[in-house]
Amino acid sequence: MPRVKVDLPDHFDFSTELTVRIGDINYGGHLGNDAVLTLIHEARVQFLNHYDYTELDIEGAGIIMADSVVVYKMEGFHGDTLVVEVAVGEFQNAGCDFLYRITNKDTEKEIARAKTGIVFYDYASKKTMSVPTKFREKFAAPDMTS
């Protein structure tokens, strides 16, 4: 099976620092794969809050994570301070991708990169929605709107 790749953009819209907690460590003594999803979820919530959004209200639309990919580059350990950068891209009619780069703050080495496919959703009607125009305009590069 070929390896999965996550191509990252040149520019990230947001960055935050998160510390690896003891509960993030697996039996191998390093950052667990499940914890990486938790860390990027936290970074996504902080990103949205930074732009006055929530996962339930982005210009009137909620979001649902449709899929996720994580590519591991190095180990992370308890107490490490990680820098998690977030970008938005790959816009479609009803969704987009959130892209993440996780690096160790002290060594500046990349720990992982990830991508989550996001679908915009109306929780009241239980139906997908188009990407809100203001959100798309804020984050889509001119050549990325399809």
N, C-alpha and C positions, 0 to 999 in steps of 0.2 A: 504494500500500500504506500503510495507517495505521501511524503510529509505535507502537512497543511502549512500554508504560508499566510501571514497577515502583513500586508503592505501598509506602512504607516505614512501619514502625510508629512509634509515639511513643516507645517504649522499646527500647533495645538491651541485650542480655545481656552483652556483652563488647566491649572495644575494645583495639586494639593499634596500634603505630606501625611502619611499614615504610618503608624508604628506596628510592627509585627508582634502580635500578642501571643502568649503561651498557647492559647486555644487554636491558634493558626498553624501550630506545628504538628506534623504527622509522626507516625511511628519511625520514620527514617531520620527524624531530628531536624527536618527543614520545613519550610513553608509548604503546606498542603495544597493540592489542586483545588479542593473545595473552598479553601480560604481565599484563593486568588479571585474567585467569583464574588465572594463577599466583599473583598477590598475594592473591586471595580464597581460593585453596586454602590458602596459608600461614596466612591469618587463621583459616580454618575449623579447621585442625589445632591452632593455638594455642588457639582457643576450646575445642575438645574436651579438650585437655590441661589447660586451666584447671579443667575440671569432672571431671578424672581419667578421661577417656574417650580412645579412639583411634578411627580410622576402621574398625578391625577389631573393636573391642569397646566397644559402647555398651550396657551392661546385658546383655551376651552376644550382641548382634547387630552385624554389620558394616553398612557403608553403601556404596551405589553412587550416583554422580551420574547422574540420569536425563536432566536437561536443564539448560540455563543460558541466562540472558538478561542482557545488559549494556546499560545506557543511559549514553551518554557525555554529560557536561555541559561539561567544560572540558579543556584540555590539561594533562598533567603532564610534568615535565621531569627530566632527570638530576639527582640530588641532592636532589630534593624529599622532604620527610618527609611521608608520608601517614598519616592516621588512618583505620583500617579498623574500622568497627563491625559487629557481627554480632548478628543476632536469629534466632529460630526461630519459625515460624508455619505457618498453613495445613495443619494436621494432617489426614491421611487415614488409612485403615486401615493401610497399609503404608509410609507415608512422610510427609514434611513438606517445607517450604521453608526454606532458609537465606537470609536477606536481609542485604545488605551496603550500607553507605554509605561511600564513600571521599571524604575531604576532604583538602585541603592544610592541613597543621598551621599554617603561617605565615599564610596568607591566610584560612583558615577557609572557603574556597569549595569547593563540591562538585565533585569531579572525575568521579565516576561512581556509579551505583547498580547493584546486581546481585541476581539471585535464582538459586539453584540448587535444582532439585528433587532430593530425596534419597529413595532407597528403602532400607528396611532389608532386610538380606540375610544368609542363612546360607551362608557360603562352603563349608562342608563338604557340605551337601546341594544346593547350587546353586539355592536357592529363596528367594523373598521371604519376609519375616517381618512380623508386626504390629509397629507402633511399640511399643517397650518401655514398659510402664506407668509406671515411675519417670521415664523421660525425658520422656514426655508430661506427667506431673504437674508436673515441674520447669519446663517451658517453655510449656505451653499455657495461654492465657488461658481462663477458663471458657466464653466464647462461641465459642472457636475449635476445640473438640473435636467432630469430626463422625464 
